[in-house]
Amino acid sequence: MKLAVVGGGSTYTPELVAGLARERERLDLRELVLQDIDPERREVVGGLADRMLRAAGYNGELSVTDDLDAAVEGASFVLIQLRVGGQEARLSDETIPLACGCIGQETTGAGGLGKALRTVPVVLDIAARVRELAEPDAWIVDFTNPVGIVVRGLLDAGHRAVGLCNVAIGFQRAIAPLLGVEPERVLIDQVGLNHLTWVRAVRVDGTDVLPELLADHCDELADMVPPALLQRLGAIPSYYLHYFYLHDEELERQRTGTPRAAEVAEIERELLELYRDPNLTTKPKLLERRGGAYYSDAATQLVRSLATGDGEVQVVDVRNNGTLAGLADDDVVELPARISSNGAEPLPQEPLAPELLGLVQHVAAYERLAVEAAMTGDRDLVYKALLAHPLIGQIPQVEELVETLLKEGRAHLPQFEPREVSA
């Protein structure tokens, strides 16, 4: 197998490499390519990846390149983990909305739209090269945020793609010790949209133990929301729900605090310095503060199941196709699916409760508009997407955000430049 990582200079890459090294024999990994347009990151991250793989006994080929075509040619899997505009763009995503009185977050709300507008066209250009040069049945695995929107763009364009987020595996790894069982025995039944999900069941060997978990461990499971909310919902909301459920509190915290983008930029600077150490052959502890915990496990599990068709159930981002009532078939949802070499088949789901469904429908409408705006460069669709999002939705803020997002992101938004009209 040849596996290519687009955005291979990411500080996340050692996390991924650690997982691939563990699974190299079951994956029959013969060639790994790290592609990145940043020369410094290619050299530093690629060097650490080489040391990690050699220390693990990997005897296949590792290539580090800026050549996308060479990276994806003949690949069976292409993992996409890029950030158009880098951390500077992320800082804009987090601060521009604040100036308009809206929450600033890189994947949710106005910041998420800014990132989607920059990212979707770039990912689709990459996917077009994959279709042209990779193996005919190659899979694109997207870890690039906003995952739900990016995957919708890929699927709308007819690509063989599946999306991946680490929220579900994070729940699995946190819950297993509370139950005193191995993580592999725990199935997280997490449903909704990417970064808008609730855990409605936790199954151990097929038995739902969520009621007992909520009774005995509610405080440990409540992340950024009051424990009483979990009891009332009978479900565990993902971390990202606090942006909706505690909007005003979060907005005030952001106004007075340090943007996460600034913290991540400093962590990345320190990580790259650590990665330069020629004696370093394992991912450093500091990487845990970067985010993306258990990414390596989630990514390698998904690649393994797609490659071997082992039928394992994993939480992924796929077409709804009637799985969740109240959503369109072509909406991209995040939920448990059985993975085979033919793709991900969602497991049947009970309808979402009204208090969950209403919010999901709201954001699904926004995501549909966001993809259309990113692909067409239509300013009116940007306006409509912001108007549809429950974290924005007010005309003065929407009008200001349209102008500011497009102006500040201009370097990465060529689709919004005025087009010459021929006579």
N, C-alpha and C positions, 0 to 999 in steps of 0.2 A: 504494500500500500504506500502511495505517496500522499502526504498530507501537507497542505499549505496553510500558513497563518498570515492573513493580510492584516497589517498592523502589528507585525511580529516584534517591533521595537518597543512595544508597550511594556511598562513596568509590571503588568500582569503576567507577561510571558513566562517567567520562571515558575509561576504557579501552574500554568498549563504544562510546561515541560516536565515538571515533577510528576504530574498525572500520566502523561504519555510514557515517561520512563517506566512507571509501574506497570502499565498495560501493554508495553511494546510487543511482547510475545503474542498475547491474545489478539492484538490488533494486526499482527504481522507487519509492523511499521518498518519499512525499508528506507524511506526517504522523508525527511522533514525539511520544509523550506520556510524560513522566516523572511517575509517581505515587508519592507518599510521604506518610506521616502526620506526619513531623517537619518543622515549618515552617522551621526554620533550615537544615536540610539541603536542603530543596526550593529555598530561595532561593540558597544558596551553590553547590550542585552544578548547579542549573538555569542559573544565570548563566554558569558556566564552559562548560556544554554549548552554550549559545547562542553564546558567543564562538567556540568551536571549530568549530561548524557553519557560522557565517557566514564564518570564515576559510577554510574548505574549499570555499566556494562553494555551500553547500546553500541552495536557494531554496524549500524546502517549509516546512511549519508545524511549530513546536515549541511544545508546551504543557507546563506544569508545574502539577500539581494535587494536592490531597489526595482528590479525588473518584474513587473506584475505578470506579463505574459510567460516569462520563464518560470515564475513561481507556480502558476496554476496549470501549466501545460502537463497533461497526463495525470493530474491529481484526481484522487478518488474522493477526497474531502477538502473543502476550503472553509476554514474558520475565519470569520470576519470580526475583528475587534479594533475598530479605529475610532479616532476622535477628530473630525474635521475642524481645523482651527486650533486644536490643542487646548491647553488649560486656559489660555487667554480668552478663547471663545466661551469656555465654560464659565469664566468669571462674568462675562457679559450676560450669559443666560441667567445667572443667579442675581445680578444686580440691576439690570434694566427693569424687570418687573417691579422691584422694590420701589423704584422712583415713581412708579405709577400707582402705588398702593396695593400691589399684588404680590403674592408669594413668589420668591425666586428659587427655582429648583431646576436642575439640568434635564430632568426627564418628565416632569409634571408641570402642567400649566403653561404659561407663556414661555418660560425658559425651555421647556420640552419642545414647544413648537419651533422656537428658534433653532434648536439643534436638529429637529426633523427636517426643516427646510434646507439646511446645509448638507445633511447626511444622506437622505434618500436618493438624490440623483447620483451621488458618488458611489454608493453601494450598488445601484443599478448598473452603472458603467462597469464596475468590477464584475458583476454577475454576467454581463454580456460577454466579457472575455472568458469567464468560466465556461459559459455555454459553448463558446467557439473552440476552446483549447483543452479543456479538462476531459476526463473520461465521460462517455455519453451518459452514464448513470451517476455522475458525481453529485454529491450532496453539498449544499451550502448550509453551514451552521452559523447562525447570526447571534453574536453576543453584544453587538453594537446597539447602544441605546439611542432613541427609545425603541426597544425591541419590538413591541407590538406594531408600531407604525412602520418600522423598517421591514418587518416580515410581511406586512400587508402589501407594501410596495413590491417586494420580491415575488410574492404569490400572484399579485395582479398582473405582473409582467410574465407570468408563466414559468418561473424558475423553480427548480427542485430545492426547496428550502424549508428549514425548520428553525424556530427561535428558541433561545435558551436564556433563563434567568437563574440566579443562585438563591432566590428567596426560599423556594420550597426545600432545597437541600439544606439550607441554613436552619429551617424549622426542624427538619428531620434530625440533624445533628444536635440540636438543642434539646429536643424532646426525648430522644433515646436514653440519655442518662437519667432523666427524671423517672423513666419507666424501668430502668435497670436492664435494658435489652440492647442488643446490637443494632446499629442504625439500619442495617440491611433488612431487618424484620419490620421496620416502620414505614408505612405508606402514608404519605401526606396527601389528602384529598383537598387540594387547593384549587379554587375556581374563581374566574373573573377575567379581567384583562391584565396585561402586563403592568406591574406596579399598581394594580387595583384589584387585589385578590383577598379572599377570605378562606381560612382553613375550616371546612365544614365537617370533616371527619379525620380522625387519626386511627389508622387500622394497624393492629399488631397481629400478624398471622391471620388476617382477615376479619378480626373483631374490632369494632369501633370503640376506642377507649377515650374519646374526646370528653364525654360527660365527667368521667373520673378525673381527667386532667384539669378541667375547668374547676372542679370542686377542690382539688388538692394543690394545684400549682398556678392558680390564676395570676398571682403577682409576678411570678417568673415569666409568664407567657405574654404579659401585657407590655408591648414595646411602644413607648411614647403615647399611650392612651390609658385612661383609667381602667383598672381591673374590672370594675363593675360593668364596663361596656361589653366585655367578653361574655359575662354572665347573661346580659340582656340579649345579645345577638345570638348566643349559643354557638359562637364561631370566633376564630382568632383572626383579626384583621392584620394584614401586612403592615410593616413600618410606614409605608407610604400613605396609608389612610389617615394618619394624623394630620396631614396637610389639609384634608377635607373636614375631619371631625373636630379639629382644634385650630381652625384657620386663623382666628384673630390672635390667639396666643403664639402661634408659630410665626405669624407676620411680625409681631413685636419682638420676638426673639431674634429674628433675622435682622431687623432694623438696628438692633443694638449689639449684635454679635459679629464675629469674623466669618466671612463667607467660607463655606466648605471648600470652594475652589482654591482659595488662598492656602488653606491647610494642606490640601492634596498636592498643590504645586511644591510646597516645602518638603512634603514626604517624598515626592518623586525625585526631587533634587538629592535628598539624602540616600534614597534607594540607588540611584545611578552611581553615586560615589561608592556605595558598598559593592555594587555589581562589578566595579573596576578591579576589585581585589583579586589577584590571580590565584589566591589560595581558597577563594570561596567556591564551594561546589554544591551548596544547598540553598534553597530560598531563605533569605534572612527573616528573622522574627518581625522586623519592621513592616514587612509586606502585609501583615494582618491588618495594619492601620490604614492601608490603602483602600480597603473595601474588596468586594469580590470574593469573600470567604467561600471556600469549597468549590470555587470555579473549576479547578483542575478535576475534581471528582465528577462534577456534573457534566463537564465537557467530554471527558474520556468515557464515561458511562454511555452517553448518548452516541458518540462515534462508534463505540464497541457494539452497541445494540443495532445500529443502522448497518454496520459492516457484517455482523454475524447473524442478524435476524433472530436474536435470542428471545424476543417477546417480552422483555422486561418492561414494567410500567414505570414511566418517568413523567414528571411535570414539564411540559413544553408549550410552545406557542404555535398554534395551528389554526386552520380554518374551523369555524364553528360547525358548519354543515349540519345544523339541526340539533346539536348537542345541548346547548343552553337555550331554552325557550325564551322568546322575547328578543332575541338577537337575530340579525340577518345571517343567512348561511355563509356569506363571504366575509363576515367579521372575523378578526383574528382573536382567539381566546387563549387563555392560559389555564391548563387543566391536565389531569393525569391522562396519559395515552399509552397504549401498548405499542412498543417500538419493534418494527421488523425491517427487513431490507427494502420493503416497499414504502416505508415511511411511518408516520405516527397515526394511529387510529384512536380517537378520543374514547374514553370509557363513558358509558351512559351516565347522565347526571340528572338528579332531581331539579325541578325549576328553582331558580333563585327566589329567596324571600323578597317581598316588595321593597323593603328598606335597602336591600342590596341591588336588586334589579334596576331600580330607578337611577341610581348613580352610574351603574355600568352602561345603561342605555345612553345616558347623557354623554359619557366619555367616548363611547363607541362612535357616536355621531361626530364628535370632534375629531377622532382619529381618521374617519373616512374623509373629512374635509381637509385634514392636514396632509394626507397623502396626495390628494388632488392638487392642493396648493403647491406642494413641493415639486410636483411633476410638470405643472403647467405654467408656473410663474404668475399666476393670477392673483393680484392684490385683493380682489374682492373675496376670494376664497380664504385668504389669510384672515381678513376681517370676519368672515362667517365662522371660521374655526375658533377664533378667540371669543366670539360672541356665544358660541355653543358650549365653551368649556365652563364647568361649574365654578372654577376658581377665579373666573374673570367676569364675563357676561354683562358688563355695564358699558354703555356706549362711550362715555368719555375715556375710560381706560383703554377700551378696544382701539379707538381712533389713535390715541397716543402710542400705543404699543405697535400698531401696524407700521407707523412711520419710523419709530425708533428701532425696532427689530430689523427692518429692511435696510435702514441706513447703517447701523452698526455692523451688520453682517454682510455688507455689500461685497466685500472681497471674496466671499464664499457663496454668493447667490447670483451667479450670472443669469439664471433663468428669469430674474426680475428686472434685468436691464431693458431699457426701451429697445424695441426691434425696428430696424429700418423697413419702411414700406416701399417696395419698388413701384415705379410709375407704371 
